[in-house]
């Protein structure tokens, strides 16, 4: 699109006289390149609107200059003694004027057509929001896993509420009909944060909010969890008792930083970070005050990585913001050790150079230590733990493309952890041979705006793959040998 817009801009410059183009066209093109590069950073729609504004002004100026030149030429010619011949040539002037008008109309039609092609192919308002994450848990007390859907727009100019789906047994779901606001949600976890024995809903968005369970899966209102540092615009959360007081705490992996114009034209930068909030048992939290790193983190997994009994944090990082406020992709993942009071220190390890988007922990090679599977924009990686929290690359590379979610569980009943990788439009099953070596299994397809979760939603004791979007869901029933069979896709809301 960038090259096409530059071509149209250069074509529009031909409305100006050759002398004007010779003197100013180079500078105008250079300035336009700088402005269009800045506009492109705000999205394609903003880029196109900027081009329409600039090219419209350029066309008006060019036509005006041409008309002024044509009007001035007879007068100049008359003063030079040839005025009679030039003044008589009205047909030539009219013909040139009509050519310019036709050119303006043609360019306008081309721009109008380009705009609607863009709207139709790249910015459809009918495109649904994306389910970012699904949290499974028994929220009603009936013994079945319900599903909370964290939903955020997928580049759309509107927001969408989250959904809570009740499991009626045997993997049949319906919409709970409850209101969960319209702020974009990027992650969700379930856990009892206020000590009443009922699982609550904790959601990561620009901050952290909690929906309290009042029994039978009834949720009313929400409250925010503490202050969020500047530069954190998206939070991916995990729950654990970080300080051993018996209360669930919240760890937030923050992304992605940015800048705004400041005084004197200088840009004020806000760097991303991760942070933790400690629960007091009543459903309220206080921040530890720590700012963990300045990398844009897309996911976090908590677990005792160095054998001291404290839950540590493995951060999957995607970007670093430079001094100009631009994102640099492909940065190392980091590990933070917990001192047992919820205070974290950097282990100093820098793992990988991919743009990482997901992480999960589990003992995949049977030595009793938590290893890490890291999902990337590209091949996924497996990092093996030596028991002291030091990780080394196993050398395995699984799949390709963008990984959005990861799940470890024994899918084939052989006692070791297998892997399910959720991508953009499909999930891939990887079966473990017991030593941490994986072989490719079944592939499960779904829509690009849907997400998956792994859990026994049918109540038969075997993990299933649950797929859901903003209108329908599908259950892939686990057979028990690493394979899954698909139920019919079903709407969970009544159609009007």
C-alpha beads as a LAMMPS data file, in Angstrom:
LAMMPS data file: protein, C-alpha beads

496 atoms
495 bonds

1 atom types
1 bond types

-500.0 500.0 xlo xhi
-500.0 500.0 ylo yhi
-500.0 500.0 zlo zhi

Masses

1 110.0

Atoms # bond

1 1 1 0.000 0.000 0.000
2 1 1 2.884 2.385 0.814
3 1 1 4.360 2.141 -2.700
4 1 1 0.937 2.586 -4.324
5 1 1 0.262 5.775 -2.346
6 1 1 3.681 7.181 -3.263
7 1 1 2.978 6.461 -6.937
8 1 1 -0.356 8.288 -6.779
9 1 1 1.302 11.222 -5.022
10 1 1 3.990 11.532 -7.705
11 1 1 1.292 11.351 -10.394
12 1 1 -0.637 14.174 -8.686
13 1 1 2.490 16.379 -8.770
14 1 1 2.183 16.495 -12.574
15 1 1 -0.656 18.984 -12.146
16 1 1 2.017 21.550 -11.306
17 1 1 4.135 23.294 -13.916
18 1 1 7.457 21.756 -15.019
19 1 1 9.392 24.644 -13.477
20 1 1 7.604 24.164 -10.135
21 1 1 8.228 20.399 -10.181
22 1 1 11.896 20.879 -11.003
23 1 1 12.391 23.158 -8.011
24 1 1 10.094 21.714 -5.338
25 1 1 8.972 18.149 -6.242
26 1 1 11.961 16.468 -4.599
27 1 1 11.456 18.229 -1.284
28 1 1 7.690 17.611 -1.380
29 1 1 8.180 13.889 -1.984
30 1 1 10.704 13.612 0.840
31 1 1 8.378 15.401 3.275
32 1 1 5.442 13.262 2.162
33 1 1 7.490 10.070 2.719
34 1 1 8.266 11.126 6.294
35 1 1 4.651 12.059 7.031
36 1 1 3.200 8.889 5.521
37 1 1 5.661 6.718 7.467
38 1 1 4.481 8.373 10.689
39 1 1 0.825 7.944 9.698
40 1 1 1.380 4.263 8.852
41 1 1 2.341 3.547 12.480
42 1 1 -1.249 4.403 13.525
43 1 1 -2.866 1.821 11.260
44 1 1 -4.022 1.456 7.696
45 1 1 -7.237 3.427 8.104
46 1 1 -5.399 6.438 9.534
47 1 1 -2.846 6.117 6.727
48 1 1 -5.531 6.149 4.049
49 1 1 -7.395 9.096 5.579
50 1 1 -4.125 11.037 5.813
51 1 1 -3.410 10.337 2.141
52 1 1 -6.893 11.450 1.082
53 1 1 -6.427 14.691 3.007
54 1 1 -2.949 15.406 1.619
55 1 1 -3.685 14.399 -1.970
56 1 1 -6.929 16.408 -1.943
57 1 1 -5.020 19.513 -0.940
58 1 1 -2.377 18.773 -3.542
59 1 1 -4.963 18.434 -6.322
60 1 1 -6.667 21.699 -5.385
61 1 1 -3.324 23.555 -5.278
62 1 1 -2.201 22.097 -8.586
63 1 1 -5.410 22.952 -10.408
64 1 1 -5.369 26.474 -8.923
65 1 1 -1.776 27.013 -10.119
66 1 1 -2.639 25.800 -13.611
67 1 1 -5.663 28.124 -13.826
68 1 1 -3.700 31.118 -12.579
69 1 1 -0.995 30.396 -15.145
70 1 1 -3.532 30.155 -17.958
71 1 1 -5.213 33.380 -16.879
72 1 1 -1.892 35.235 -16.649
73 1 1 -0.539 34.042 -20.017
74 1 1 -2.864 36.156 -22.244
75 1 1 -1.981 39.293 -20.302
76 1 1 1.739 38.622 -20.584
77 1 1 1.390 37.847 -24.244
78 1 1 -0.600 41.026 -24.864
79 1 1 2.162 43.086 -23.282
80 1 1 4.732 41.436 -25.564
81 1 1 2.863 42.398 -28.711
82 1 1 1.248 39.064 -29.511
83 1 1 -1.791 39.566 -27.351
84 1 1 -4.316 39.525 -30.154
85 1 1 -3.437 36.018 -31.267
86 1 1 -3.379 34.609 -27.706
87 1 1 -6.539 36.308 -26.531
88 1 1 -8.345 34.826 -29.484
89 1 1 -7.407 31.287 -28.525
90 1 1 -10.290 30.662 -26.065
91 1 1 -10.937 27.181 -27.377
92 1 1 -7.417 26.053 -26.477
93 1 1 -7.786 27.391 -22.924
94 1 1 -11.195 25.768 -22.525
95 1 1 -9.837 22.447 -23.772
96 1 1 -6.905 22.487 -21.315
97 1 1 -9.216 23.433 -18.472
98 1 1 -11.555 20.532 -19.242
99 1 1 -8.560 18.167 -19.335
100 1 1 -7.476 19.271 -15.895
101 1 1 -11.019 18.896 -14.528
102 1 1 -11.264 15.420 -16.047
103 1 1 -7.937 14.463 -14.461
104 1 1 -9.123 15.669 -11.053
105 1 1 -12.366 13.711 -11.375
106 1 1 -10.465 10.593 -12.447
107 1 1 -8.079 10.816 -9.505
108 1 1 -10.987 11.376 -7.146
109 1 1 -12.758 8.295 -8.458
110 1 1 -9.587 6.216 -8.107
111 1 1 -9.111 7.361 -4.507
112 1 1 -12.769 6.709 -3.729
113 1 1 -12.508 3.223 -5.207
114 1 1 -9.269 2.507 -3.310
115 1 1 -10.890 3.616 -0.056
116 1 1 -13.867 1.270 -0.408
117 1 1 -11.660 -1.604 -1.524
118 1 1 -9.709 -1.100 1.680
119 1 1 -12.900 -0.980 3.770
120 1 1 -14.239 -4.139 2.127
121 1 1 -11.099 -6.255 2.331
122 1 1 -9.206 -4.944 5.350
123 1 1 -11.614 -3.176 7.672
124 1 1 -14.893 -5.055 7.651
125 1 1 -17.218 -3.957 10.455
126 1 1 -18.802 -7.403 10.293
127 1 1 -15.579 -9.027 11.458
128 1 1 -16.151 -10.443 14.958
129 1 1 -13.998 -9.666 17.980
130 1 1 -11.419 -12.256 18.998
131 1 1 -11.627 -14.547 22.000
132 1 1 -8.232 -13.966 23.597
133 1 1 -8.299 -16.648 26.288
134 1 1 -10.680 -19.207 27.806
135 1 1 -10.622 -20.045 31.516
136 1 1 -12.249 -23.331 32.564
137 1 1 -13.540 -24.065 36.057
138 1 1 -16.608 -25.186 38.029
139 1 1 -18.225 -21.842 38.833
140 1 1 -21.723 -23.141 39.632
141 1 1 -20.847 -26.081 41.887
142 1 1 -22.518 -28.698 39.701
143 1 1 -19.294 -30.621 39.071
144 1 1 -18.872 -29.519 35.442
145 1 1 -16.291 -27.144 33.986
146 1 1 -17.779 -23.820 32.925
147 1 1 -16.017 -21.424 30.539
148 1 1 -15.189 -17.735 30.848
149 1 1 -14.307 -16.075 27.541
150 1 1 -11.947 -13.081 27.654
151 1 1 -12.769 -11.050 24.530
152 1 1 -11.042 -8.089 22.921
153 1 1 -11.551 -6.342 19.558
154 1 1 -9.474 -7.548 16.643
155 1 1 -8.680 -4.109 15.222
156 1 1 -12.341 -3.110 15.231
157 1 1 -13.618 0.333 16.288
158 1 1 -15.852 -1.084 19.000
159 1 1 -15.585 -3.081 22.213
160 1 1 -17.280 -6.297 23.241
161 1 1 -18.283 -7.804 26.595
162 1 1 -16.804 -11.026 27.940
163 1 1 -19.016 -14.109 28.103
164 1 1 -19.576 -16.705 30.808
165 1 1 -20.828 -20.061 29.527
166 1 1 -22.435 -22.561 31.895
167 1 1 -21.789 -26.261 31.306
168 1 1 -25.062 -28.185 31.596
169 1 1 -23.314 -31.554 31.532
170 1 1 -21.745 -33.727 28.851
171 1 1 -20.122 -30.677 27.281
172 1 1 -23.344 -28.769 26.521
173 1 1 -22.970 -25.018 27.150
174 1 1 -25.295 -22.023 27.324
175 1 1 -24.747 -18.318 27.829
176 1 1 -25.137 -17.277 31.479
177 1 1 -26.675 -13.978 30.370
178 1 1 -24.574 -12.004 32.843
179 1 1 -23.009 -8.627 32.132
180 1 1 -19.213 -8.445 32.277
181 1 1 -18.694 -4.928 30.978
182 1 1 -17.237 -3.893 27.654
183 1 1 -13.581 -3.222 28.391
184 1 1 -11.231 -5.314 26.211
185 1 1 -9.946 -8.403 28.047
186 1 1 -6.675 -10.124 27.164
187 1 1 -6.499 -12.910 29.758
188 1 1 -8.610 -14.547 32.447
189 1 1 -7.971 -16.882 35.377
190 1 1 -10.288 -18.505 37.964
191 1 1 -9.550 -18.752 41.682
192 1 1 -10.893 -17.986 45.147
193 1 1 -9.361 -14.582 45.880
194 1 1 -11.592 -13.601 48.834
195 1 1 -11.493 -16.817 50.862
196 1 1 -15.181 -17.741 50.719
197 1 1 -14.599 -21.093 49.036
198 1 1 -16.056 -19.996 45.688
199 1 1 -13.942 -19.491 42.565
200 1 1 -13.884 -15.878 41.390
201 1 1 -12.954 -14.469 37.973
202 1 1 -9.777 -12.424 37.570
203 1 1 -9.339 -10.602 34.256
204 1 1 -6.282 -8.884 32.789
205 1 1 -6.840 -5.887 30.544
206 1 1 -5.185 -2.442 30.937
207 1 1 -5.219 -3.368 34.604
208 1 1 -6.611 -6.249 36.661
209 1 1 -10.254 -6.589 37.660
210 1 1 -12.043 -9.141 39.837
211 1 1 -15.599 -10.445 39.499
212 1 1 -16.745 -11.922 42.814
213 1 1 -18.732 -15.172 42.869
214 1 1 -21.849 -14.874 45.050
215 1 1 -22.795 -18.543 44.677
216 1 1 -24.283 -20.686 41.915
217 1 1 -22.139 -18.869 39.390
218 1 1 -23.703 -15.462 40.025
219 1 1 -21.315 -12.535 39.562
220 1 1 -22.120 -8.904 40.320
221 1 1 -19.919 -5.934 39.535
222 1 1 -16.168 -5.859 39.692
223 1 1 -13.353 -3.977 41.333
224 1 1 -9.875 -3.164 40.113
225 1 1 -6.744 -4.620 41.653
226 1 1 -4.291 -1.879 42.656
227 1 1 -2.433 0.627 40.545
228 1 1 -0.883 -0.245 37.207
229 1 1 2.425 1.250 36.122
230 1 1 2.620 3.598 33.156
231 1 1 3.555 1.791 29.974
232 1 1 1.468 -1.309 30.769
233 1 1 -1.365 -1.303 28.251
234 1 1 -2.106 -5.020 28.195
235 1 1 -1.801 -7.532 31.038
236 1 1 -1.545 -11.302 30.895
237 1 1 -2.036 -12.684 34.384
238 1 1 -1.354 -15.752 36.525
239 1 1 -2.550 -16.612 40.047
240 1 1 -0.559 -18.167 42.899
241 1 1 0.185 -17.684 46.594
242 1 1 3.409 -15.748 46.159
243 1 1 4.116 -14.987 49.847
244 1 1 2.768 -18.145 51.559
245 1 1 0.022 -16.375 53.548
246 1 1 -2.737 -18.643 52.225
247 1 1 -4.202 -16.004 49.917
248 1 1 -4.112 -15.959 46.124
249 1 1 -1.945 -13.238 44.615
250 1 1 -1.822 -11.865 41.065
251 1 1 1.210 -11.658 38.795
252 1 1 0.787 -9.511 35.681
253 1 1 2.996 -9.750 32.599
254 1 1 2.818 -6.285 31.036
255 1 1 3.001 -5.105 27.468
256 1 1 3.915 -3.017 25.458
257 1 1 4.909 0.590 26.242
258 1 1 4.694 3.651 24.032
259 1 1 5.222 7.382 23.797
260 1 1 3.199 10.603 23.670
261 1 1 4.233 14.123 22.624
262 1 1 5.668 16.048 25.548
263 1 1 6.878 19.565 26.241
264 1 1 8.954 21.214 23.555
265 1 1 8.034 18.545 21.019
266 1 1 10.014 15.871 22.859
267 1 1 8.346 12.492 23.162
268 1 1 7.510 11.231 26.649
269 1 1 8.202 7.502 26.804
270 1 1 6.424 4.933 28.977
271 1 1 8.235 1.630 29.206
272 1 1 6.445 -1.696 29.764
273 1 1 7.008 -3.774 32.889
274 1 1 5.600 -6.671 34.869
275 1 1 4.382 -6.426 38.444
276 1 1 2.666 -8.367 41.230
277 1 1 -0.202 -7.671 43.621
278 1 1 -0.529 -9.458 46.980
279 1 1 -3.972 -10.526 48.171
280 1 1 -5.167 -9.884 51.717
281 1 1 -7.785 -12.644 51.667
282 1 1 -10.778 -10.315 51.407
283 1 1 -10.595 -9.904 47.661
284 1 1 -8.506 -6.732 47.739
285 1 1 -4.850 -6.417 46.784
286 1 1 -1.807 -4.228 47.260
287 1 1 1.075 -3.844 44.848
288 1 1 4.558 -4.930 45.855
289 1 1 5.938 -1.769 44.250
290 1 1 8.350 -3.701 42.061
291 1 1 8.826 -3.024 38.378
292 1 1 10.125 -6.217 36.813
293 1 1 12.134 -5.445 33.694
294 1 1 11.341 -3.177 30.764
295 1 1 10.415 -5.789 28.194
296 1 1 7.013 -6.239 26.607
297 1 1 5.786 -9.564 28.037
298 1 1 2.995 -11.521 26.376
299 1 1 2.632 -14.323 28.942
300 1 1 3.803 -15.585 32.326
301 1 1 3.893 -19.009 33.975
302 1 1 4.394 -19.441 37.739
303 1 1 6.068 -22.402 39.446
304 1 1 8.963 -23.394 41.709
305 1 1 11.842 -23.335 39.264
306 1 1 14.854 -23.447 41.616
307 1 1 13.629 -25.914 44.253
308 1 1 13.221 -23.500 47.185
309 1 1 9.454 -23.980 47.459
310 1 1 8.531 -20.503 46.179
311 1 1 6.601 -19.829 42.962
312 1 1 8.937 -18.141 40.480
313 1 1 8.026 -16.415 37.213
314 1 1 8.959 -17.389 33.657
315 1 1 8.203 -14.431 31.354
316 1 1 7.612 -14.874 27.622
317 1 1 8.800 -11.597 26.080
318 1 1 7.987 -10.208 22.668
319 1 1 9.513 -6.740 22.288
320 1 1 11.745 -4.000 23.645
321 1 1 11.052 -0.284 23.260
322 1 1 14.015 1.791 22.106
323 1 1 14.848 5.386 23.002
324 1 1 12.678 6.636 20.130
325 1 1 9.614 4.763 21.326
326 1 1 9.763 2.128 18.577
327 1 1 9.249 -1.575 19.316
328 1 1 12.153 -3.926 18.598
329 1 1 10.863 -7.460 18.053
330 1 1 12.534 -10.681 19.149
331 1 1 13.983 -10.289 22.642
332 1 1 15.059 -12.938 25.177
333 1 1 12.731 -14.496 27.724
334 1 1 13.529 -13.905 31.390
335 1 1 13.207 -15.757 34.704
336 1 1 12.525 -14.047 38.023
337 1 1 13.138 -15.849 41.340
338 1 1 10.756 -15.290 44.272
339 1 1 12.225 -14.822 47.781
340 1 1 9.089 -16.276 49.417
341 1 1 7.636 -12.850 50.291
342 1 1 6.489 -11.977 46.791
343 1 1 9.659 -10.044 45.949
344 1 1 11.335 -11.065 42.699
345 1 1 14.937 -10.852 41.514
346 1 1 16.219 -11.268 37.976
347 1 1 17.980 -14.618 37.516
348 1 1 20.142 -13.058 34.812
349 1 1 19.166 -15.652 32.238
350 1 1 18.278 -14.543 28.703
351 1 1 16.616 -17.362 26.811
352 1 1 16.042 -17.309 23.071
353 1 1 15.736 -14.505 20.536
354 1 1 12.237 -15.090 19.193
355 1 1 9.110 -12.978 19.597
356 1 1 7.503 -15.108 22.325
357 1 1 3.759 -15.127 22.891
358 1 1 2.964 -18.004 25.311
359 1 1 4.596 -20.186 27.971
360 1 1 3.639 -23.170 30.133
361 1 1 5.550 -25.160 32.765
362 1 1 5.676 -28.895 33.432
363 1 1 8.080 -31.799 33.978
364 1 1 8.288 -33.065 30.432
365 1 1 11.375 -35.313 30.739
366 1 1 10.496 -37.037 34.022
367 1 1 13.381 -35.773 36.184
368 1 1 11.135 -34.012 38.713
369 1 1 11.923 -30.442 37.645
370 1 1 9.634 -27.935 35.934
371 1 1 10.614 -27.383 32.312
372 1 1 9.252 -24.682 30.011
373 1 1 7.532 -24.812 26.643
374 1 1 7.666 -21.399 24.979
375 1 1 5.322 -20.464 22.141
376 1 1 6.661 -18.062 19.545
377 1 1 5.874 -16.220 16.383
378 1 1 7.702 -19.000 14.617
379 1 1 8.879 -22.432 15.832
380 1 1 8.154 -23.155 19.494
381 1 1 10.991 -24.007 21.890
382 1 1 11.508 -26.374 24.835
383 1 1 13.777 -25.299 27.671
384 1 1 14.927 -27.950 30.175
385 1 1 15.493 -27.161 33.866
386 1 1 18.504 -28.499 35.792
387 1 1 16.643 -28.248 39.126
388 1 1 18.401 -25.038 40.177
389 1 1 16.338 -22.858 37.877
390 1 1 18.945 -22.861 35.113
391 1 1 17.491 -23.629 31.690
392 1 1 19.115 -24.937 28.539
393 1 1 17.722 -25.267 25.064
394 1 1 16.625 -28.815 24.243
395 1 1 17.181 -28.114 20.551
396 1 1 13.660 -29.148 19.612
397 1 1 11.619 -26.839 17.383
398 1 1 7.918 -27.542 17.154
399 1 1 5.688 -26.230 14.392
400 1 1 5.726 -22.771 12.876
401 1 1 3.503 -19.703 12.681
402 1 1 2.057 -17.800 15.622
403 1 1 1.322 -19.646 18.880
404 1 1 -1.440 -18.155 21.029
405 1 1 -1.789 -20.764 23.802
406 1 1 -0.075 -23.858 25.252
407 1 1 -1.362 -26.740 27.377
408 1 1 0.451 -29.686 28.991
409 1 1 -1.456 -32.835 30.050
410 1 1 -1.275 -36.601 29.726
411 1 1 -3.416 -37.082 26.629
412 1 1 -2.622 -40.716 25.789
413 1 1 -2.537 -42.281 29.266
414 1 1 1.154 -43.227 29.302
415 1 1 2.019 -41.149 32.366
416 1 1 3.968 -38.305 30.732
417 1 1 2.950 -34.808 29.702
418 1 1 1.839 -34.242 26.138
419 1 1 1.342 -30.861 24.509
420 1 1 -1.441 -28.972 22.766
421 1 1 -0.415 -25.850 20.851
422 1 1 -3.134 -23.351 19.974
423 1 1 -2.302 -21.345 16.847
424 1 1 -4.139 -18.781 14.761
425 1 1 -6.512 -21.163 12.983
426 1 1 -5.664 -24.615 14.308
427 1 1 -4.409 -26.554 17.315
428 1 1 -1.630 -29.117 17.037
429 1 1 -1.265 -32.124 19.351
430 1 1 2.286 -33.236 20.192
431 1 1 2.793 -36.601 21.928
432 1 1 5.655 -37.103 24.407
433 1 1 7.733 -40.290 24.343
434 1 1 8.521 -39.922 28.061
435 1 1 11.963 -38.376 27.634
436 1 1 10.719 -34.980 26.486
437 1 1 10.873 -35.760 22.766
438 1 1 7.656 -34.886 20.936
439 1 1 6.089 -36.322 17.804
440 1 1 3.330 -34.697 15.819
441 1 1 -0.215 -35.869 16.453
442 1 1 -3.676 -34.733 15.462
443 1 1 -4.453 -31.291 14.025
444 1 1 -7.675 -29.520 14.989
445 1 1 -8.972 -26.609 12.910
446 1 1 -11.110 -23.656 13.994
447 1 1 -11.845 -20.036 13.135
448 1 1 -9.183 -17.328 13.467
449 1 1 -11.322 -15.389 15.986
450 1 1 -11.743 -18.366 18.310
451 1 1 -9.619 -19.657 21.177
452 1 1 -9.142 -23.061 22.807
453 1 1 -8.852 -24.514 26.289
454 1 1 -7.935 -27.995 27.515
455 1 1 -9.997 -29.718 30.207
456 1 1 -12.560 -32.433 30.910
457 1 1 -15.714 -30.590 29.857
458 1 1 -17.682 -33.797 29.176
459 1 1 -17.195 -35.327 32.645
460 1 1 -15.759 -38.667 31.505
461 1 1 -12.354 -38.195 33.148
462 1 1 -10.542 -37.535 29.867
463 1 1 -9.312 -34.114 28.788
464 1 1 -11.161 -32.512 25.893
465 1 1 -10.349 -29.535 23.668
466 1 1 -12.936 -26.776 24.000
467 1 1 -13.167 -24.273 21.130
468 1 1 -15.245 -21.097 21.404
469 1 1 -15.906 -17.839 19.584
470 1 1 -18.326 -15.012 20.322
471 1 1 -21.322 -16.906 18.942
472 1 1 -20.687 -20.652 19.037
473 1 1 -18.565 -23.397 20.543
474 1 1 -17.352 -26.878 19.642
475 1 1 -16.131 -29.712 21.845
476 1 1 -13.438 -32.076 20.626
477 1 1 -13.862 -35.097 22.904
478 1 1 -10.734 -36.794 24.131
479 1 1 -10.603 -40.496 23.303
480 1 1 -7.797 -41.208 25.777
481 1 1 -5.109 -42.217 23.317
482 1 1 -4.110 -38.719 22.221
483 1 1 -6.895 -38.390 19.676
484 1 1 -10.044 -36.253 19.690
485 1 1 -13.433 -36.538 17.981
486 1 1 -15.501 -33.486 17.077
487 1 1 -18.990 -32.760 18.376
488 1 1 -21.315 -30.621 16.297
489 1 1 -20.706 -26.883 16.448
490 1 1 -23.410 -25.248 18.580
491 1 1 -24.644 -21.713 19.253
492 1 1 -24.671 -20.930 22.964
493 1 1 -27.041 -18.002 22.653
494 1 1 -30.610 -18.056 21.439
495 1 1 -31.037 -16.494 18.021
496 1 1 -33.483 -13.547 17.875

Bonds

1 1 1 2
2 1 2 3
3 1 3 4
4 1 4 5
5 1 5 6
6 1 6 7
7 1 7 8
8 1 8 9
9 1 9 10
10 1 10 11
11 1 11 12
12 1 12 13
13 1 13 14
14 1 14 15
15 1 15 16
16 1 16 17
17 1 17 18
18 1 18 19
19 1 19 20
20 1 20 21
21 1 21 22
22 1 22 23
23 1 23 24
24 1 24 25
25 1 25 26
26 1 26 27
27 1 27 28
28 1 28 29
29 1 29 30
30 1 30 31
31 1 31 32
32 1 32 33
33 1 33 34
34 1 34 35
35 1 35 36
36 1 36 37
37 1 37 38
38 1 38 39
39 1 39 40
40 1 40 41
41 1 41 42
42 1 42 43
43 1 43 44
44 1 44 45
45 1 45 46
46 1 46 47
47 1 47 48
48 1 48 49
49 1 49 50
50 1 50 51
51 1 51 52
52 1 52 53
53 1 53 54
54 1 54 55
55 1 55 56
56 1 56 57
57 1 57 58
58 1 58 59
59 1 59 60
60 1 60 61
61 1 61 62
62 1 62 63
63 1 63 64
64 1 64 65
65 1 65 66
66 1 66 67
67 1 67 68
68 1 68 69
69 1 69 70
70 1 70 71
71 1 71 72
72 1 72 73
73 1 73 74
74 1 74 75
75 1 75 76
76 1 76 77
77 1 77 78
78 1 78 79
79 1 79 80
80 1 80 81
81 1 81 82
82 1 82 83
83 1 83 84
84 1 84 85
85 1 85 86
86 1 86 87
87 1 87 88
88 1 88 89
89 1 89 90
90 1 90 91
91 1 91 92
92 1 92 93
93 1 93 94
94 1 94 95
95 1 95 96
96 1 96 97
97 1 97 98
98 1 98 99
99 1 99 100
100 1 100 101
101 1 101 102
102 1 102 103
103 1 103 104
104 1 104 105
105 1 105 106
106 1 106 107
107 1 107 108
108 1 108 109
109 1 109 110
110 1 110 111
111 1 111 112
112 1 112 113
113 1 113 114
114 1 114 115
115 1 115 116
116 1 116 117
117 1 117 118
118 1 118 119
119 1 119 120
120 1 120 121
121 1 121 122
122 1 122 123
123 1 123 124
124 1 124 125
125 1 125 126
126 1 126 127
127 1 127 128
128 1 128 129
129 1 129 130
130 1 130 131
131 1 131 132
132 1 132 133
133 1 133 134
134 1 134 135
135 1 135 136
136 1 136 137
137 1 137 138
138 1 138 139
139 1 139 140
140 1 140 141
141 1 141 142
142 1 142 143
143 1 143 144
144 1 144 145
145 1 145 146
146 1 146 147
147 1 147 148
148 1 148 149
149 1 149 150
150 1 150 151
151 1 151 152
152 1 152 153
153 1 153 154
154 1 154 155
155 1 155 156
156 1 156 157
157 1 157 158
158 1 158 159
159 1 159 160
160 1 160 161
161 1 161 162
162 1 162 163
163 1 163 164
164 1 164 165
165 1 165 166
166 1 166 167
167 1 167 168
168 1 168 169
169 1 169 170
170 1 170 171
171 1 171 172
172 1 172 173
173 1 173 174
174 1 174 175
175 1 175 176
176 1 176 177
177 1 177 178
178 1 178 179
179 1 179 180
180 1 180 181
181 1 181 182
182 1 182 183
183 1 183 184
184 1 184 185
185 1 185 186
186 1 186 187
187 1 187 188
188 1 188 189
189 1 189 190
190 1 190 191
191 1 191 192
192 1 192 193
193 1 193 194
194 1 194 195
195 1 195 196
196 1 196 197
197 1 197 198
198 1 198 199
199 1 199 200
200 1 200 201
201 1 201 202
202 1 202 203
203 1 203 204
204 1 204 205
205 1 205 206
206 1 206 207
207 1 207 208
208 1 208 209
209 1 209 210
210 1 210 211
211 1 211 212
212 1 212 213
213 1 213 214
214 1 214 215
215 1 215 216
216 1 216 217
217 1 217 218
218 1 218 219
219 1 219 220
220 1 220 221
221 1 221 222
222 1 222 223
223 1 223 224
224 1 224 225
225 1 225 226
226 1 226 227
227 1 227 228
228 1 228 229
229 1 229 230
230 1 230 231
231 1 231 232
232 1 232 233
233 1 233 234
234 1 234 235
235 1 235 236
236 1 236 237
237 1 237 238
238 1 238 239
239 1 239 240
240 1 240 241
241 1 241 242
242 1 242 243
243 1 243 244
244 1 244 245
245 1 245 246
246 1 246 247
247 1 247 248
248 1 248 249
249 1 249 250
250 1 250 251
251 1 251 252
252 1 252 253
253 1 253 254
254 1 254 255
255 1 255 256
256 1 256 257
257 1 257 258
258 1 258 259
259 1 259 260
260 1 260 261
261 1 261 262
262 1 262 263
263 1 263 264
264 1 264 265
265 1 265 266
266 1 266 267
267 1 267 268
268 1 268 269
269 1 269 270
270 1 270 271
271 1 271 272
272 1 272 273
273 1 273 274
274 1 274 275
275 1 275 276
276 1 276 277
277 1 277 278
278 1 278 279
279 1 279 280
280 1 280 281
281 1 281 282
282 1 282 283
283 1 283 284
284 1 284 285
285 1 285 286
286 1 286 287
287 1 287 288
288 1 288 289
289 1 289 290
290 1 290 291
291 1 291 292
292 1 292 293
293 1 293 294
294 1 294 295
295 1 295 296
296 1 296 297
297 1 297 298
298 1 298 299
299 1 299 300
300 1 300 301
301 1 301 302
302 1 302 303
303 1 303 304
304 1 304 305
305 1 305 306
306 1 306 307
307 1 307 308
308 1 308 309
309 1 309 310
310 1 310 311
311 1 311 312
312 1 312 313
313 1 313 314
314 1 314 315
315 1 315 316
316 1 316 317
317 1 317 318
318 1 318 319
319 1 319 320
320 1 320 321
321 1 321 322
322 1 322 323
323 1 323 324
324 1 324 325
325 1 325 326
326 1 326 327
327 1 327 328
328 1 328 329
329 1 329 330
330 1 330 331
331 1 331 332
332 1 332 333
333 1 333 334
334 1 334 335
335 1 335 336
336 1 336 337
337 1 337 338
338 1 338 339
339 1 339 340
340 1 340 341
341 1 341 342
342 1 342 343
343 1 343 344
344 1 344 345
345 1 345 346
346 1 346 347
347 1 347 348
348 1 348 349
349 1 349 350
350 1 350 351
351 1 351 352
352 1 352 353
353 1 353 354
354 1 354 355
355 1 355 356
356 1 356 357
357 1 357 358
358 1 358 359
359 1 359 360
360 1 360 361
361 1 361 362
362 1 362 363
363 1 363 364
364 1 364 365
365 1 365 366
366 1 366 367
367 1 367 368
368 1 368 369
369 1 369 370
370 1 370 371
371 1 371 372
372 1 372 373
373 1 373 374
374 1 374 375
375 1 375 376
376 1 376 377
377 1 377 378
378 1 378 379
379 1 379 380
380 1 380 381
381 1 381 382
382 1 382 383
383 1 383 384
384 1 384 385
385 1 385 386
386 1 386 387
387 1 387 388
388 1 388 389
389 1 389 390
390 1 390 391
391 1 391 392
392 1 392 393
393 1 393 394
394 1 394 395
395 1 395 396
396 1 396 397
397 1 397 398
398 1 398 399
399 1 399 400
400 1 400 401
401 1 401 402
402 1 402 403
403 1 403 404
404 1 404 405
405 1 405 406
406 1 406 407
407 1 407 408
408 1 408 409
409 1 409 410
410 1 410 411
411 1 411 412
412 1 412 413
413 1 413 414
414 1 414 415
415 1 415 416
416 1 416 417
417 1 417 418
418 1 418 419
419 1 419 420
420 1 420 421
421 1 421 422
422 1 422 423
423 1 423 424
424 1 424 425
425 1 425 426
426 1 426 427
427 1 427 428
428 1 428 429
429 1 429 430
430 1 430 431
431 1 431 432
432 1 432 433
433 1 433 434
434 1 434 435
435 1 435 436
436 1 436 437
437 1 437 438
438 1 438 439
439 1 439 440
440 1 440 441
441 1 441 442
442 1 442 443
443 1 443 444
444 1 444 445
445 1 445 446
446 1 446 447
447 1 447 448
448 1 448 449
449 1 449 450
450 1 450 451
451 1 451 452
452 1 452 453
453 1 453 454
454 1 454 455
455 1 455 456
456 1 456 457
457 1 457 458
458 1 458 459
459 1 459 460
460 1 460 461
461 1 461 462
462 1 462 463
463 1 463 464
464 1 464 465
465 1 465 466
466 1 466 467
467 1 467 468
468 1 468 469
469 1 469 470
470 1 470 471
471 1 471 472
472 1 472 473
473 1 473 474
474 1 474 475
475 1 475 476
476 1 476 477
477 1 477 478
478 1 478 479
479 1 479 480
480 1 480 481
481 1 481 482
482 1 482 483
483 1 483 484
484 1 484 485
485 1 485 486
486 1 486 487
487 1 487 488
488 1 488 489
489 1 489 490
490 1 490 491
491 1 491 492
492 1 492 493
493 1 493 494
494 1 494 495
495 1 495 496
